[in-house]
């Protein structure tokens, strides 16, 4: 694979995962009760525990997104 192909790949990975992160964040801001009720039917946990778990996953996803999508894309832009 050449650098241009890898750069394009990481660009689209960054766009798609960034859009997913933004969508997830917007849904948590606009409809937290709907998300909780939906998940509560499958996993009967208290609201406080749900908030901690969902925000922990959001933070983990953000870190993984930055490390495995944005950082390689920026590095390839610098090298290319």
N, CA and C of each residue as an Amber inpcrd file, in Angstrom:
protein
   240
   0.8410000  -1.1800000   0.0000000   0.0000000   0.0000000   0.0000000
   0.8840000   1.2410000   0.0000000   0.4600000   2.2240000  -0.7220000
   1.2200000   3.4690000  -0.7370000   0.6460000   4.4490000   0.2940000
   1.3730000   5.5320000   0.5230000   0.9820000   6.4970000   1.5500000
  -0.3460000   7.1640000   1.2120000  -0.6010000   7.4090000  -0.0600000
  -1.8570000   8.0590000  -0.4570000  -3.0660000   7.1950000  -0.1140000
  -2.9540000   5.8850000  -0.3520000  -4.0560000   4.9730000  -0.0220000
  -4.2880000   4.9170000   1.4850000  -3.2150000   4.8330000   2.2520000
  -3.3540000   4.8190000   3.7090000  -3.9320000   6.1320000   4.2270000
  -3.5000000   7.2390000   3.6550000  -4.0230000   8.5370000   4.0730000
  -5.5220000   8.6230000   3.7970000  -5.9400000   8.1580000   2.6420000
  -7.3690000   8.1600000   2.3060000  -8.1490000   7.2460000   3.2430000
  -7.5950000   6.0700000   3.5300000  -8.2440000   5.1380000   4.4490000
  -8.4450000   5.7680000   5.8250000  -7.3790000   6.3450000   6.3830000
  -7.4970000   6.9430000   7.7070000  -8.3570000   8.1990000   7.6960000
  -8.4090000   8.8940000   6.5830000  -9.3040000  10.0500000   6.4800000
 -10.7610000   9.6010000   6.6260000 -11.1330000   8.5400000   5.8910000
 -12.5160000   8.0710000   5.9590000 -12.8190000   7.4210000   7.3100000
 -11.8410000   6.7400000   7.8990000 -12.0420000   6.1980000   9.2460000
 -12.2820000   7.3170000  10.2430000 -11.5170000   8.3940000  10.1210000
 -11.6680000   9.5290000  11.0170000 -13.0230000  10.1930000  10.8340000
 -13.4530000  10.3510000   9.5990000 -14.7500000  10.9780000   9.3290000
 -15.8890000  10.1330000   9.8900000 -15.8750000   8.8310000   9.6070000
 -16.9730000   7.9670000  10.0540000 -17.0070000   7.8270000  11.5720000
 -15.8550000   7.5930000  12.1900000 -15.8410000   7.4460000  13.6440000
 -16.0820000   8.7760000  14.3450000 -15.6400000   9.8740000  13.7600000
 -15.9430000  11.1880000  14.3120000 -17.4310000  11.4850000  14.2640000
 -18.0690000  11.1150000  13.1550000 -19.5170000  11.3050000  13.0410000
 -20.2550000  10.4550000  14.0720000 -19.7860000   9.2320000  14.2950000
 -20.3950000   8.3700000  15.3000000 -20.2300000   8.9630000  16.7000000
 -19.0640000   9.5000000  16.9890000 -18.8190000  10.1320000  18.2820000
 -19.7130000  11.3510000  18.4830000 -19.8450000  12.1690000  17.4530000
 -20.7050000  13.3570000  17.5480000 -22.1670000  12.9450000  17.6990000
 -22.6170000  11.9590000  16.9360000 -24.0010000  11.4780000  17.0360000
 -24.2860000  10.9330000  18.4310000 -23.3740000  10.1410000  18.9600000
 -23.5220000   9.5670000  20.2880000 -23.6140000  10.6660000  21.3400000
 -22.7450000  11.6670000  21.2240000 -22.7520000  12.7730000  22.1770000
 -24.0500000  13.5730000  22.0910000 -24.5040000  13.8540000  20.8800000
 -25.7470000  14.6100000  20.7040000 -26.9320000  13.8320000  21.2650000
 -26.9700000  12.5280000  21.0280000 -28.0610000  11.7170000  21.5650000
 -28.0460000  11.7230000  23.0930000 -26.8650000  11.6760000  23.6890000
 -26.7940000  11.7080000  25.1600000 -27.2010000  13.0630000  25.7100000
 -26.9720000  14.1140000  24.9620000 -27.3560000  15.4530000  25.4220000
 -28.8610000  15.6760000  25.2360000 -29.3940000  15.2760000  24.0890000
 -30.7890000  15.5920000  23.7630000 -31.8110000  14.5960000  24.3180000
 -31.4420000  13.3260000  24.4210000 -32.4290000  12.3210000  24.8270000
 -31.8530000  11.3160000  25.8170000 -31.3290000  11.7700000  26.9460000
 -30.7420000  10.8010000  27.8840000 -31.7680000   9.8520000  28.5030000
 -32.9890000  10.3330000  28.7290000 -34.0140000   9.4710000  29.3260000
 -34.4550000   8.3770000  28.3620000 -34.5770000   8.7140000  27.0870000
 -34.9390000   7.7110000  26.0830000 -33.8760000   6.6260000  25.9940000
 -32.6370000   7.0140000  25.9970000 -31.5430000   6.0450000  25.9240000
 -31.5430000   5.1670000  27.1780000 -31.7500000   5.7900000  28.3250000
 -31.7830000   5.0080000  29.5700000 -32.9420000   4.0190000  29.5720000
 -34.1340000   4.4660000  29.1970000 -35.3000000   3.5640000  29.1880000
 -35.0820000   2.4010000  28.2340000 -34.4980000   2.6750000  27.0740000
 -34.2450000   1.6200000  26.0960000 -33.2630000   0.5920000  26.6450000
 -32.1890000   1.0500000  27.2530000 -31.2030000   0.1380000  27.7980000
 -31.7010000  -0.5430000  29.0760000 -32.5340000   0.1470000  29.8310000
 -33.0390000  -0.4010000  31.0890000 -33.9010000  -1.6360000  30.8590000
 -34.5540000  -1.7280000  29.7150000 -35.3490000  -2.9110000  29.4090000
 -34.4610000  -4.1440000  29.2710000 -33.2500000  -3.9640000  28.7550000
 -32.3280000  -5.0830000  28.5670000 -31.4520000  -5.3270000  29.7880000
 -31.0050000  -4.2420000  30.4110000 -30.0910000  -4.3270000  31.5410000
 -30.6570000  -3.5200000  32.6980000 -31.3360000  -4.1500000  33.6240000
 -31.9570000  -3.4000000  34.7320000 -30.9220000  -2.9120000  35.7550000
 -30.3260000  -1.7690000  35.4770000 -29.3560000  -1.1730000  36.3860000
 -29.8630000   0.2020000  36.8050000 -29.4110000   0.7010000  37.9460000
 -29.8450000   2.0260000  38.3920000 -29.3480000   3.1230000  37.4380000
 -30.0390000   4.2410000  37.4590000 -29.7150000   5.3560000  36.5710000
 -28.2990000   5.8820000  36.8120000 -27.8870000   5.9580000  38.0610000
 -26.5540000   6.4730000  38.3730000 -25.4680000   5.5850000  37.7790000
 -25.6440000   4.2790000  37.8890000 -24.6850000   3.3370000  37.3200000
 -24.6770000   3.4310000  35.8010000 -25.8470000   3.5660000  35.2110000
 -25.9430000   3.7050000  33.7620000 -25.2030000   4.9470000  33.2880000
 -25.3900000   6.0660000  33.9870000 -24.7060000   7.3030000  33.5960000
 -23.1990000   7.1400000  33.6500000 -22.7030000   6.5090000  34.6950000
 -21.2650000   6.3040000  34.8200000 -20.7360000   5.4200000  33.7020000
 -21.4370000   4.3320000  33.4260000 -20.9940000   3.3900000  32.4000000
 -21.0330000   4.0360000  31.0150000 -22.0990000   4.7320000  30.6890000
 -22.2360000   5.2860000  29.3420000 -21.2200000   6.4000000  29.1050000
 -20.9670000   7.2320000  30.1170000 -19.9800000   8.2850000  29.9490000
 -18.5580000   7.7350000  29.9530000 -18.3240000   6.6290000  30.6730000
 -17.0200000   5.9780000  30.6220000 -16.7600000   5.4100000  29.2280000
 -17.7750000   4.7860000  28.6350000 -17.6340000   4.2820000  27.2750000
 -17.4300000   5.4240000  26.2800000 -18.1200000   6.5170000  26.4800000
 -17.9440000   7.6740000  25.6060000 -16.5150000   8.2050000  25.7010000
 -15.9920000   8.3040000  26.9020000 -14.6200000   8.7510000  27.0770000
 -13.6200000   7.7800000  26.4830000 -13.8340000   6.4820000  26.6780000
 -12.9500000   5.4770000  26.0980000 -12.9830000   5.5270000  24.5770000
 -14.1720000   5.6710000  24.0060000 -14.2910000   5.7590000  22.5580000
 -13.5520000   6.9840000  22.0250000 -13.6430000   8.0960000  22.7510000
 -12.9650000   9.3170000  22.3230000 -11.4450000   9.1170000  22.3220000
 -10.9200000   8.4770000  23.3510000  -9.4800000   8.2280000  23.4180000
  -9.0400000   7.2930000  22.2980000  -9.7850000   6.2140000  22.0870000
  -9.4620000   5.2660000  21.0170000  -9.5620000   5.9500000  19.6570000
 -10.5550000   6.7960000  19.4800000 -10.7210000   7.5420000  18.2340000
  -9.5070000   8.4290000  17.9680000  -9.0670000   9.1410000  18.9730000
  -7.9250000  10.0280000  18.7930000  -6.6310000   9.2570000  18.5210000
  -6.4350000   8.1660000  19.2440000  -5.1860000   7.4110000  19.1180000
  -5.1260000   6.6080000  17.8250000  -6.2150000   5.9490000  17.4500000
  -6.1760000   5.0330000  16.3240000  -6.7410000   5.5940000  15.0170000
  -7.3050000   6.7910000  15.0310000  -7.8160000   7.3820000  13.8000000
  -7.1610000   8.7110000  13.4850000  -7.2610000   9.6390000  14.4110000
  -6.7690000  10.9920000  14.1550000  -5.2460000  11.0370000  14.1200000
  -4.6000000  10.4120000  15.0890000  -3.1320000  10.4620000  15.1510000
  -2.4620000   9.8430000  13.9120000  -2.8700000   8.6490000  13.4630000
  -2.2480000   8.1140000  12.2330000  -2.5550000   8.9830000  11.0000000
  -3.7610000   9.5330000  10.9420000  -4.1050000  10.3840000   9.7990000
  -3.2290000  11.6290000   9.7590000  -3.0500000  12.2760000  10.9040000
  -2.2120000  13.4710000  10.9610000  -0.7640000  13.1050000  10.6570000
  -0.2890000  11.9760000  11.1790000   1.0830000  11.5410000  10.8860000
   1.2800000  11.2930000   9.4100000   0.3200000  10.6660000   8.7630000
   0.4350000  10.4150000   7.3200000   0.3730000  11.7190000   6.5270000
  -0.4220000  12.6760000   6.9820000  -0.4340000  13.9670000   6.3010000
   0.9170000  14.6660000   6.4050000   1.5530000  14.5610000   7.5620000
   2.8620000  15.1840000   7.7500000   3.9200000  14.4980000   6.8920000
   3.8960000  13.1640000   6.8760000   4.8950000  12.4060000   6.1020000
   4.6590000  12.5690000   4.6110000   3.4130000  12.5530000   4.2090000
   3.0750000  12.6170000   2.7800000   3.2140000  13.9880000   2.2730000
